[in-house]
Each structure stands twice: as C-alpha cells, then as structure tokens.
Amino acid sequence: MLEERKIDMTRKEAREEAFRLLFETDFQSEKTPEEIYACAVENREFEEDPYLRTVYFGVQEHMEELDAMILRHSNGWKPGRITPVSRAAIRLCIYEMLYLSDIPCAVSLNEAVELVKRFDDGKMRAFVNGLLNGAKMEIEAKAE
C-alpha cells in the first residue's frame, strides 16, 4: 500500500485553499467550520498550515464585520447577492487587510482579484476590484 503524502503549501496555495474552504462553508450550513476544516485536512493533500487555519477561522469569527464592510463598499449590493465565489474572495481579502499586517493590502487585493478572475464570471472582476479598493482606502485611512 502506498503511503499517503501530504504537501506543504506556499502562501499563494494556502490562500487558494482558504478561499475554497470559505466557498464550501457557504454551502454546508449543517456542518461547523471546525468540521469542514478537519475534513479538508484529512481528505486533501496538504499539511496543517498556520496561515490557512488563521485566515479560515478568522473570517468565520469576524463575518459580521467583514460583511458590514462589504455592504459599505458594494454600491447597494448585499453580501448575499454577490456570487459565492466572489464573496469568498472578498471576505478573505478584507480579513487579510484588516488582520494580517505582514501582507501588504495591495497584495491581498491583487490575489483576490486573481481568484475571481480564475473562478468566477469575468464580469465580477471589476466589481470586486472596485469594492476592495474602497475597503482598502477605508482601512488605510483608519490606520493613519
């Protein structure tokens, strides 16, 4: 029998996995975030990752705050109206910009737009970019 091999992730790969988990969580309301995370670690080929854990559970913990910021910068679109793919990328990005000082806001924003570009309808990219730029300006203004 072959031994199962778990793979260490780069930050970009961990961010994409966090994005996938956030997306999945929207569709698995019967499971807790802890159950979803544990299942992913068990069934996917990656090692436990501190960034992934921090971001995934951090977004869950700060969901109200993140969704309030989305609402302020979405030109009247409620978070539930935004596609689940874009919503996951936006929440992840705003969490990083608010709580992970080792990642420049511009990097978080660019990575989120790339996730949307790769996994969502092409029309969502401009909307997500505009929303996240507004959130970035708010966060940077508060930091000054």
C-alpha positions as CSV (number, residue, x, y, z in Angstrom):
1,M,0.0,0.0,0.0
2,L,1.3,3.4,-0.9
3,E,1.9,5.9,1.9
4,E,-0.2,9.0,1.7
5,R,1.9,12.1,1.1
6,K,0.9,15.5,2.5
7,I,2.3,18.5,0.7
8,D,3.5,21.8,2.3
9,M,1.8,24.8,0.7
10,T,3.1,28.1,-0.5
11,R,1.3,31.2,0.8
12,K,-0.5,31.5,-2.6
13,E,-1.6,27.9,-2.4
14,A,-2.7,28.3,1.2
15,R,-4.7,31.4,0.2
16,E,-6.4,29.5,-2.6
17,E,-7.2,26.6,-0.2
18,A,-8.7,29.1,2.4
19,F,-10.7,30.6,-0.5
20,R,-12.0,27.1,-1.4
21,L,-12.9,26.4,2.3
22,L,-14.8,29.7,2.6
23,F,-16.7,29.0,-0.6
24,E,-17.6,25.5,0.6
25,T,-18.7,26.8,4.0
26,D,-21.4,28.8,2.3
27,F,-23.0,25.5,1.1
28,Q,-22.5,23.4,4.2
29,S,-24.6,25.1,6.8
30,E,-25.2,21.7,8.5
31,K,-21.5,21.5,9.4
32,T,-19.5,23.6,11.7
33,P,-16.4,25.4,10.3
34,E,-14.3,23.1,12.5
35,E,-15.8,20.0,10.8
36,I,-15.3,21.5,7.4
37,Y,-11.7,22.3,8.1
38,A,-10.9,18.9,9.7
39,C,-12.5,17.1,6.7
40,A,-10.4,19.2,4.3
41,V,-7.1,18.5,6.2
42,E,-8.0,14.8,6.3
43,N,-9.1,14.4,2.6
44,R,-6.8,16.8,0.7
45,E,-3.1,16.6,0.1
46,F,-1.8,19.3,2.3
47,E,-0.2,19.7,5.7
48,E,-1.8,21.7,8.5
49,D,-1.0,25.3,7.7
50,P,-0.9,28.1,10.3
51,Y,-1.9,30.8,7.7
52,L,-4.8,28.7,6.4
53,R,-6.1,28.0,9.8
54,T,-5.8,31.6,10.9
55,V,-7.5,33.0,7.9
56,Y,-10.3,30.5,7.6
57,F,-11.3,30.7,11.3
58,G,-10.6,34.4,11.4
59,V,-13.1,35.1,8.6
60,Q,-15.7,32.9,10.4
61,E,-15.1,34.9,13.7
62,H,-15.3,38.3,12.0
63,M,-18.0,37.6,9.5
64,E,-20.4,40.3,10.6
65,E,-17.6,43.0,10.5
66,L,-16.4,41.8,7.1
67,D,-20.0,41.7,5.7
68,A,-20.6,45.2,7.1
69,M,-17.5,46.5,5.2
70,I,-18.7,44.7,2.0
71,L,-22.1,46.4,2.4
72,R,-20.4,49.9,2.8
73,H,-18.4,49.4,-0.4
74,S,-20.7,47.4,-2.7
75,N,-22.9,50.1,-4.1
76,G,-26.1,48.7,-2.5
77,W,-25.3,45.0,-3.2
78,K,-25.9,43.0,-0.1
79,P,-23.3,40.2,0.5
80,G,-25.9,37.6,-0.2
81,R,-26.4,39.0,-3.8
82,I,-22.7,38.7,-4.6
83,T,-21.8,35.4,-6.2
84,P,-20.5,32.9,-3.6
85,V,-17.1,32.7,-5.4
86,S,-16.6,36.5,-5.3
87,R,-18.0,36.7,-1.7
88,A,-15.4,34.2,-0.5
89,A,-12.6,36.1,-2.2
90,I,-13.8,39.4,-0.9
91,R,-14.1,38.2,2.7
92,L,-10.7,36.6,2.6
93,C,-9.1,39.8,1.2
94,I,-10.7,42.1,3.7
95,Y,-9.7,39.8,6.6
96,E,-6.1,39.9,5.4
97,M,-6.1,43.7,5.0
98,L,-7.6,44.1,8.5
99,Y,-5.8,41.5,10.5
100,L,-2.6,40.3,8.7
101,S,-0.1,43.2,8.8
102,D,2.6,41.0,7.2
103,I,0.7,41.1,3.9
104,P,0.5,44.4,2.1
105,C,-3.1,45.4,1.3
106,A,-2.2,45.7,-2.4
107,V,-1.0,42.1,-2.5
108,S,-4.2,40.9,-0.8
109,L,-6.3,42.9,-3.2
110,N,-4.5,41.6,-6.3
111,E,-4.7,38.0,-5.1
112,A,-8.4,38.3,-4.5
113,V,-9.0,39.8,-8.0
114,E,-6.9,36.9,-9.5
115,L,-9.1,34.3,-7.7
116,V,-12.2,36.0,-9.0
117,K,-10.7,36.2,-12.5
118,R,-9.9,32.5,-12.3
119,F,-13.0,31.1,-10.7
120,D,-15.9,33.5,-11.3
121,D,-17.7,35.2,-14.2
122,G,-15.4,37.7,-15.9
123,K,-17.9,40.5,-15.2
124,M,-17.4,40.2,-11.4
125,R,-13.7,41.2,-11.6
126,A,-14.3,44.9,-12.0
127,F,-17.0,44.9,-9.3
128,V,-14.7,43.0,-6.8
129,N,-11.7,45.3,-7.7
130,G,-13.8,48.4,-7.0
131,L,-15.3,47.1,-3.8
132,L,-11.9,46.0,-2.5
133,N,-10.2,49.3,-3.4
134,G,-12.9,51.1,-1.4
135,A,-12.3,48.8,1.6
136,K,-8.5,49.3,1.2
137,M,-8.9,53.1,1.3
138,E,-11.1,52.8,4.4
139,I,-8.6,50.5,6.2
140,E,-5.6,52.7,5.3
141,A,-7.4,55.9,6.4
142,K,-8.2,54.3,9.8
143,A,-4.5,53.2,10.1
144,E,-3.2,56.7,9.7
